């Protein structure tokens, strides 16, 4: 049974407009929505989409740590009903094969184990020089320009190159990967007509075929990359080929999309709060603190999803079995009951790390060390090279469609000098 087949009901706690991700201003106003609901309606029902949205910190943590009553199995199902012809096409891809974030134990434990060794402190230390060089190279390409879009010039291409290198994707293939990836994400979060759905489904078939061919090449000629790790895991019976394909596709989303958004959001918060940028320029020991504050204040990943395995009550609210639940993990960091001066961006605050930007529990983001390192190095390079960096005049951010998951600006124009 899909969540669209769950009996529709309109209980107390309905916030049809405020928490409806199809509203074009949803992500732009997300923090106001958190403020309006976390105390009075921490568990809300969106009738038109037949799903639930959770903004209360205690409720979010409780669900994330409960792997008995709530499953991740449908994390990458679309939020919108798909045409039968689209569903038929998708059966030729690995759309229905659970990726890592959509796996429950014990399969989650086995597949996660393939990747764990790639994100140790030792691995991150070995990667640091390569990352810094890559960031410097992208900034060199912007040298001589006065006004640039930092997303197109840096925060998009840098994480994409890094994740491509880790997987084993040749640099020349990254443009294709990005186009396929965008089609897949659009299928998940954007309501679209039948023709557009079919185009996205066709792109996903091509996308998964790419990873299938890559893994099969690595079976006979392994290299030092994740594609080879999965090829070895297939040979060893740890995972199946479909699971490997789904995992690699998910890895691009986790390692590129969220990193791109998070780094851009942190830079924007620093430049918008000018005194914080100047404080960081003068005191580089605050680099890690600035990243943690950015993750708390405006993470590029605002939510994750669970599927109710059985009926669950939250006070007067009853979530039925089979319900789809969006947990807004960006909300706790803005909760004034948990974080002092929660709406203030302060890189020198005493209590750091009060956020769930990387999730919680067994699905805590495996790539968190990499995301933190990328963010720290970007800020280090920018504050060194462009201490007078500022936002372009009259810039107002616009946010790309991200459903309940992603909060990312479409551009970030800045003046370098």
Buried (B, 14 or more C-beta within 10 A) or exposed (E): EEBBEBEEEEBEBBBBEBBBBBBEEBBBEBBEBBBBBBEEBBBBBBBEBBBBBBBBBBBBBBBBEEBEBBBBBBBBBBBBBBBEEBBEBBEEBBBEBBBBBBBBEEBBEBBBEBBEEBBEEEEBEEBEEEBBEBBBEBBEEBEEEEEBBBBBBBBBBBBBBBBBBBBBBEEEEBEBBBEBBBBBBBBBBBBBEEEBBBBBBBBBBEBBBBBBEBBEBBBEEBEEBBBBBBBBBBEEEBBBBBBBBBBBBBBBBBBBBBBBBBBBBBBBBBBBBEEBBBBBBEBBEBBBBBBBBBBBBBBBBBBBBBBBBEEBEBEEBBBBEBBBBBBBBBBBBBBEEBBEEBEEBBBEBEEBEBBBBBBBEBBEBBBBBBBBBBBBBBBBBBBEBBEEBBBBEEBEBEBBBBBBBBBBBEBBBBBBE
